[in-house]
Amino acid sequence: MSADHQHFAVTKIRPEHVSELKGLLYRVWYLSYITALGQSLIDQLTSELHTIEKLTAELHNTQKASLGVFQTGKLIGHALTVRQPPETNYIGRLYVDPSYQRIGVGQALLNAAETAFDCRVATLEVFHSSNNAVRFYRRNGYVQIGRHRSAHAVPTELFDLQFSKTL
């Protein structure tokens, strides 16, 4: 760990954090995917995928762990992992506010997501154009196991890369 990395505590997201989580997800999606997806598709997808109801329901699902990192009371990073029996953690989300990237927040969230359930394998998908994320996961021992055209690849060519890691 480099000198500029800090230790960040990862906690479970609570119902009172859901509105803030929705805002974080929108900001990070906008900043990360505006070029690949465009404003209207980001608005459409985030309004469908990140509703208050869906984000709240995740908190009550025993097969999901919604995790966050807070700094001075502000949510700065989030991960969602889903237990897929018999032995896989699917990391469905890992997002860090761009102002807090490269200081250890993502690493803390990834470590917590990988160990949220007693599983032997972790899997995830990432847009092929997310070069920083691809490098991050590879540095953390993830191996690409697949590539497919993203369901969100309209009108552009966008591919999801599938990664796996033995824990």
N, C-alpha and C positions, 0 to 999 in steps of 0.2 A: 504494500500500500504506500503510495507516495505521500510526501509531507503535506500536500494540499488536500488530502482526503480526510474527512472527519468520520466519526462514528455517529450513525443515525439509528435511533430506536424506531422499530417498526411495530405498529399497533393495529388492531382490528378497527376497521371503519365502523363507526356507530351511526345510528339513525340521524342524529343531529348534524352529521358531516355530509349527508347525501347531497344537499344543494351545492355545497362547496366542491364536492367530487364532480358533480355534473359540470360545473364551471371549469374545473381543471381539465377534464377530458375534452371539453370543447376547445379551450385555448391550445392545448397540446396538439389536438387533431388539426386545428387550423394552421398552426405554425409548422407542423410536420408534413402535412399532406396537401397544402393549398396548390402546389404545382402539379402534383399527380392527380388530384381529384377535382379541384376547382371548388369555388365557394358554394354553389348550389348543391352539389353532391355531399359536401361536408355537412351543410345545414340539414339536408335530408337524412343522412345516415345518423348523425348525432341525435337528431330529434326522434329517430326510431330506436336506436340502440341504447341510448343513455337517458331514458325517461326516469323521472323520480321514482316511479312505481317499480321499474325493472331494477334500478340500483338498490332500492330498499329491499326488494325480494331477495336479492343476492345475499344480503346480510343474514337472512333467516334460513338459507339453504345450507344444510349441514355438509353438502358435498362441495361447497365453495368457500373460499377464504378471500375476503375483500380486505386488503391491507393498505395502510397508509404511513407516510412519514410526514411529521409536522415539525415546523420550525417556528418558534415564537407564536404558536397557536394557528399557524397557516398551513394548510395542506399543500405540500410541495412535491409529493410523489405518490403513486398508487400502483398496486399490482392486484390482479385477480387470478386466482388459481382454482382449477376445478379438478376434483378427484374423479378419475375415470377408472373404475374397477377393472381388473383387480389390482393393478400396481402402477398407474400412471398419474402424474400431476400434469394437467394441461394448463400452461400459463397463457391465459387468454388476453391479459392486458399487463403491460408494464410501461408506465408513462411517468416522466419527470418534468416538472416545470423547467423550461429551457434556462431560466435564470439560475437554476440549481444543478445543472448537469455537470458531469465530470468532477464531482467532489465526493462521490461515494453513495449518493442517494439510490441510484439504480442498482448498485452492487448490493446494498443492504436489502432492497426490495427483492432482488433476484434470489439472494440467499434465503430470505424468509419464505418466498413462494415455493422454492424447491423443497423446503422442509415442513411446509404447512400440513402435509399429510404423510403418513408412513408409506411412501411409495419408492419403487426402485428405478423409475424412469421419469424424466420430465420432457415434455414436448411443447412446442410453440410454433407459431407462424409469424412471419414478418414480411412486409412489402419488400420486393427485391430492390426498390429504389431507396430504401432506408439504409444507406451505407453505414452510418454510425452504429445503428442497431445490429446490423449483420456482423460487423467487427466485434462489437461488445459480446454478443452471444458466442461467437467463435472463440474469443479470448477466454470465455468461461467454460469451454469444453463441449459446446454444442456442435453437432455435426449435421450438415444438411442431408436430409433423407428424401427430399422431394421438392417438386416445383409444379405449380399449377396456375392456370389463369384465374385471377381473383374474381370473385363474384362482383366486386366493385369496379371492374375494369371497363367501365362504360364512360366515355367513349374511348378512353386511352387503353393501350396495352399495359396492363399492370399484372404482375405475378406475385403470388404468395410463395415464399420459400418456407418449407417445413424443416424444422430442426428437432433433434433429439439428443438427450444426454443420459447416460447411465449414472444414477446417483450413488 
